[in-house]
């Protein structure tokens, strides 16, 4: 598996990608970090670009493609256990996979989703 630097690499969720796209100043520092996403986040991001009628979505899609890492079947299984244990929080499947994937590869999960505010291993930014 690829080696990552904990302070420079984050697994970005869709919320974080959209905040960067929308130029939220609180996410400005993450422009200089190394993003990682998975296929689930990529799918959500593509959908959000269409839904929000973002100008030139292809450019943004092409920018994030190199950051895609495949989630292993073991991570997906662990993520569904995590989701079930936290079912009262109504966490999305994509976010659970991403969170567990970040933990597995030793980096933080970057999000502004309130459900993840106090969870270990999360970089919570609004």
C-alpha positions in Angstrom: 0.0 0.0 0.0 1.1 3.6 -0.7 2.9 5.5 2.1 1.3 8.7 3.3 2.4 11.6 5.5 -0.2 12.1 8.2 0.1 15.9 8.3 0.0 16.5 4.5 -2.5 13.9 3.4 -6.2 13.7 4.1 -9.1 11.6 2.8 -11.5 14.3 1.6 -15.2 13.7 1.8 -17.7 15.2 -0.7 -18.5 18.1 1.7 -14.8 19.1 1.8 -14.4 18.9 -2.0 -17.5 21.1 -2.5 -16.3 23.6 0.2 -12.9 23.8 -1.6 -14.7 24.3 -5.0 -16.9 27.0 -3.4 -13.8 28.7 -2.0 -14.6 28.4 1.7 -11.7 30.2 3.3 -11.6 27.6 6.1 -10.6 25.0 3.5 -7.9 27.2 1.9 -5.1 25.4 3.7 -6.2 22.1 2.2 -5.5 23.3 -1.3 -1.8 22.6 -0.5 -2.4 19.2 1.1 -2.4 15.8 -0.6 -6.0 14.7 -1.2 -7.2 11.1 -1.3 -10.7 10.1 -2.2 -12.4 6.8 -3.1 -14.9 5.8 -5.8 -17.8 6.5 -3.5 -16.7 10.1 -2.9 -15.9 10.5 -6.5 -19.4 9.4 -7.5 -21.0 11.8 -5.0 -18.7 14.6 -6.2 -19.7 14.1 -9.8 -23.4 14.1 -8.8 -23.0 17.3 -6.8 -21.3 19.0 -9.8 -24.3 18.1 -12.0 -26.9 18.9 -9.3 -25.3 22.3 -8.6 -24.9 23.0 -12.3 -21.2 23.8 -11.8 -19.5 25.5 -14.8 -17.0 23.2 -16.5 -17.6 20.1 -14.4 -15.1 18.1 -16.5 -12.2 20.2 -15.3 -13.1 19.5 -11.6 -13.6 15.8 -12.3 -10.2 15.6 -14.0 -8.6 17.4 -11.0 -9.8 14.8 -8.5 -9.3 11.7 -10.6 -5.6 11.2 -9.6 -6.6 11.2 -5.9 -8.8 8.1 -6.2 -7.8 5.0 -4.3 -9.8 1.9 -4.3 -11.5 0.9 -1.1 -10.7 -2.7 -0.2 -13.5 -5.2 0.5 -12.2 -5.4 4.1 -12.5 -1.7 4.5 -16.0 -1.7 3.1 -17.0 -4.6 5.5 -15.5 -2.7 8.5 -17.3 0.5 7.3 -20.7 -1.2 7.3 -20.1 -2.4 10.8 -19.1 1.1 11.8 -22.2 2.5 10.1 -24.5 0.0 11.9 -22.9 0.8 15.3 -23.6 4.5 14.6 -27.0 4.1 13.0 -28.5 6.8 15.2 -26.2 9.3 13.5 -27.5 8.4 10.1 -24.1 8.4 8.5 -23.9 7.9 4.8 -22.4 4.8 3.3 -19.8 6.8 1.4 -18.7 8.7 4.5 -18.4 5.5 6.5 -16.3 3.8 3.9 -14.1 6.9 3.6 -13.7 7.3 7.4 -12.6 3.6 7.8 -10.4 3.8 4.7 -8.6 6.9 6.2 -8.1 5.1 9.5 -6.7 2.0 7.6 -4.1 4.0 5.7 -3.2 6.2 8.7 -4.5 9.6 7.6 -7.3 11.9 8.9 -10.8 12.1 7.3 -11.5 15.7 6.3 -15.1 16.7 6.6 -17.5 19.3 7.8 -20.4 16.9 8.4 -21.6 17.5 11.9 -22.1 13.7 12.5 -18.3 13.3 12.5 -17.5 16.3 14.8 -16.2 14.4 17.8 -15.0 11.2 16.2 -11.3 10.2 16.6 -9.3 10.5 13.4 -11.5 13.3 11.9 -10.3 16.7 10.8 -13.6 18.6 11.3 -13.8 22.0 9.4 -16.9 24.0 8.8 
